[in-house]
Amino acid sequence: MILFVYFAFKLSLKTLLYIIPFIVLTVLYVVPVFPNKNNLRSLAGIKIFIIAVVWAGITVLVPMVHVDGNLNFDFLIETIQRFLFIIVMMLPFEIRDLQYDSYDLETVPQQIGVTRTKVFGSILLVVFLLLTATKNVLSSTEILSTIAVSTISLLFLWGTKKEQSRYYCSFWVESVPIMWLITIILLEYSFG
């Protein structure tokens, strides 16, 4: 919290104003503020979508606003891609947590089953990948890294089971963004 406050003073007022809605969503996600002591996490069927909105906003919108970047078509595509990617990355956790989650949560695997959840995630990854081709500014590094992260994510999604090693999601699936970064660095080094 101390670091958050310290770095908040380093940001412009404009950037802070764009951060506020995501902070509010995050607080409402955790803190019970609704009747019957519910929070946003407990509202049926929307948990992963709230997480995806917050992550897409904080990792795409806020940095772009902070550097006074151009909120153009490529920015919109990048935001949609990040939203889809986060949803796909959440699905293995949703499958893993099937045995623990209350049926009132109506998570994606609870509503459509494990196999259909994997198919749903696969479709989202195809859309994520295809959206790359619609960008106006595109590099070979971006194309190849997007193909690589889509493939890795697809393998982890289809490898997910209800009962799995405790490190499968908590280490391997969570490390996919780091694998993506390493892929970009290696590609930049190779083609740069």
Wavefront OBJ file of the C-alpha trace (Angstrom):
o trace
v 0.000 0.000 0.000
v 2.885 2.335 0.829
v 4.441 1.708 -2.595
v 1.069 2.238 -4.275
v 0.648 5.632 -2.583
v 4.276 6.583 -3.363
v 3.928 5.762 -7.068
v 0.486 7.380 -7.247
v 2.174 10.718 -6.515
v 4.483 10.106 -9.485
v 1.529 9.833 -11.901
v -0.319 12.649 -13.604
v -3.838 13.536 -12.500
v -5.139 12.366 -15.880
v -3.585 8.918 -15.405
v -4.944 8.674 -11.861
v -8.446 9.516 -13.100
v -8.252 6.625 -15.578
v -7.044 4.265 -12.840
v -9.924 5.047 -10.447
v -12.655 2.972 -12.191
v -10.360 -0.080 -12.140
v -9.561 0.449 -8.459
v -13.290 0.704 -7.722
v -13.980 -2.525 -9.665
v -11.151 -4.271 -7.814
v -12.441 -3.161 -4.411
v -16.016 -4.152 -5.305
v -14.679 -7.509 -6.485
v -13.257 -8.247 -3.031
v -15.190 -6.233 -0.454
v -18.800 -7.299 0.298
v -20.861 -4.182 -0.428
v -24.080 -5.644 -1.822
v -27.040 -7.059 0.146
v -26.391 -10.435 1.798
v -22.702 -9.471 2.139
v -21.932 -10.184 -1.518
v -19.173 -8.751 -3.663
v -18.776 -8.666 -7.461
v -16.894 -11.982 -7.344
v -19.993 -13.705 -6.023
v -22.298 -12.441 -8.778
v -23.150 -15.346 -11.051
v -21.203 -15.762 -14.267
v -19.250 -12.504 -14.393
v -16.135 -13.143 -12.300
v -13.625 -13.716 -15.121
v -15.072 -10.905 -17.208
v -14.516 -8.378 -14.398
v -10.937 -9.610 -14.019
v -10.403 -9.314 -17.782
v -11.784 -5.756 -17.900
v -9.533 -4.645 -15.031
v -6.405 -6.282 -16.475
v -7.062 -4.972 -19.993
v -7.658 -1.487 -18.638
v -4.637 -1.414 -16.363
v -2.216 -2.996 -18.855
v -3.370 -1.280 -22.083
v -5.523 1.803 -21.446
v -3.750 3.301 -18.425
v -0.193 3.029 -19.862
v -1.402 4.533 -23.160
v -3.043 7.449 -21.336
v 0.069 7.891 -19.180
v 2.331 8.378 -22.207
v -0.293 10.467 -24.045
v -0.465 7.785 -26.708
v -2.868 7.681 -29.589
v -6.109 5.891 -28.687
v -6.560 4.691 -32.261
v -7.783 1.515 -33.972
v -4.649 -0.466 -33.017
v -5.183 0.534 -29.391
v -8.774 -0.762 -29.552
v -7.617 -4.066 -31.079
v -4.889 -4.429 -28.440
v -7.446 -3.835 -25.661
v -9.835 -6.430 -27.091
v -6.956 -8.894 -27.504
v -5.836 -8.402 -23.906
v -9.412 -8.881 -22.681
v -9.734 -12.163 -24.627
v -6.278 -13.354 -23.542
v -7.039 -12.793 -19.844
v -10.324 -14.695 -20.144
v -8.483 -17.642 -21.734
v -5.804 -17.519 -19.021
v -8.526 -17.627 -16.340
v -10.240 -20.736 -17.747
v -7.661 -23.250 -16.400
v -8.188 -21.737 -12.935
v -11.956 -22.000 -13.355
v -11.601 -25.685 -14.298
v -9.219 -26.335 -11.405
v -11.573 -24.639 -8.934
v -14.656 -26.612 -10.039
v -14.381 -28.811 -6.971
v -14.203 -25.779 -4.634
v -16.481 -23.142 -6.191
v -20.065 -22.810 -5.087
v -22.575 -23.631 -7.831
v -24.080 -20.181 -7.211
v -21.024 -18.646 -8.928
v -22.092 -20.132 -12.265
v -18.547 -20.170 -13.618
v -17.992 -20.976 -17.289
v -17.131 -24.668 -16.637
v -20.112 -25.007 -14.299
v -22.424 -23.665 -16.996
v -21.081 -25.434 -20.087
v -18.781 -28.205 -18.816
v -15.021 -28.722 -18.987
v -14.735 -29.779 -22.635
v -16.936 -26.960 -23.912
v -14.956 -24.526 -21.756
v -11.796 -25.663 -23.526
v -13.508 -25.259 -26.915
v -14.733 -21.782 -25.864
v -11.182 -20.825 -24.854
v -9.820 -22.192 -28.131
v -12.271 -20.060 -30.122
v -11.264 -16.987 -28.110
v -7.596 -17.744 -28.860
v -8.324 -17.990 -32.589
v -10.095 -14.599 -32.451
v -7.168 -13.213 -30.391
v -4.741 -14.442 -33.038
v -6.782 -13.244 -36.022
v -7.231 -9.765 -34.534
v -3.463 -9.304 -34.850
v -3.850 -9.253 -38.645
v -6.261 -6.295 -38.429
v -3.730 -3.930 -36.882
v -2.389 -1.071 -38.973
v 1.117 -1.244 -37.510
v 2.408 -4.792 -37.397
v 5.861 -6.325 -37.061
v 7.134 -9.841 -37.641
v 7.995 -9.982 -33.929
v 4.390 -9.271 -32.973
v 3.016 -11.827 -35.417
v 5.411 -14.594 -34.337
v 5.102 -13.858 -30.601
v 1.293 -13.842 -30.855
v 1.356 -17.196 -32.648
v 3.731 -18.563 -29.988
v 1.689 -17.338 -26.996
v -1.541 -18.577 -28.596
v -0.021 -22.026 -29.091
v 1.381 -22.175 -25.549
v -1.942 -20.974 -24.085
v -3.863 -23.527 -26.142
v -1.644 -26.355 -24.884
v -2.063 -25.281 -21.254
v -5.818 -24.847 -21.684
v -6.274 -28.345 -23.116
v -3.889 -29.824 -20.530
v -6.012 -28.530 -17.655
v -7.877 -31.061 -15.506
v -10.127 -30.779 -12.478
v -7.482 -32.533 -10.425
v -3.936 -31.559 -11.313
v -0.599 -30.693 -9.779
v -0.874 -27.624 -7.582
v 1.868 -26.030 -9.678
v 0.074 -26.483 -13.017
v -1.999 -23.298 -12.769
v -0.149 -21.544 -9.979
v 3.195 -21.752 -11.758
v 2.930 -22.881 -15.380
v -0.258 -21.128 -16.508
v 0.658 -17.982 -14.577
v 4.062 -17.977 -16.263
v 2.603 -17.683 -19.785
v 2.966 -13.845 -19.834
v 6.621 -14.267 -18.814
v 7.069 -16.820 -21.608
v 5.480 -14.265 -23.957
v 7.960 -11.591 -22.854
v 10.915 -13.947 -23.290
v 9.624 -14.858 -26.766
v 9.404 -11.166 -27.717
v 12.923 -10.493 -26.404
v 14.353 -13.469 -28.306
v 12.540 -12.478 -31.500
v 13.658 -8.854 -31.173
v 17.222 -10.048 -30.663
v 16.960 -12.366 -33.679
v 15.239 -9.927 -36.058
v 16.322 -6.654 -34.458
l 1 2 3 4 5 6 7 8 9 10 11 12 13 14 15 16 17 18 19 20 21 22 23 24 25 26 27 28 29 30 31 32 33 34 35 36 37 38 39 40 41 42 43 44 45 46 47 48 49 50 51 52 53 54 55 56 57 58 59 60 61 62 63 64 65 66 67 68 69 70 71 72 73 74 75 76 77 78 79 80 81 82 83 84 85 86 87 88 89 90 91 92 93 94 95 96 97 98 99 100 101 102 103 104 105 106 107 108 109 110 111 112 113 114 115 116 117 118 119 120 121 122 123 124 125 126 127 128 129 130 131 132 133 134 135 136 137 138 139 140 141 142 143 144 145 146 147 148 149 150 151 152 153 154 155 156 157 158 159 160 161 162 163 164 165 166 167 168 169 170 171 172 173 174 175 176 177 178 179 180 181 182 183 184 185 186 187 188 189 190 191 192
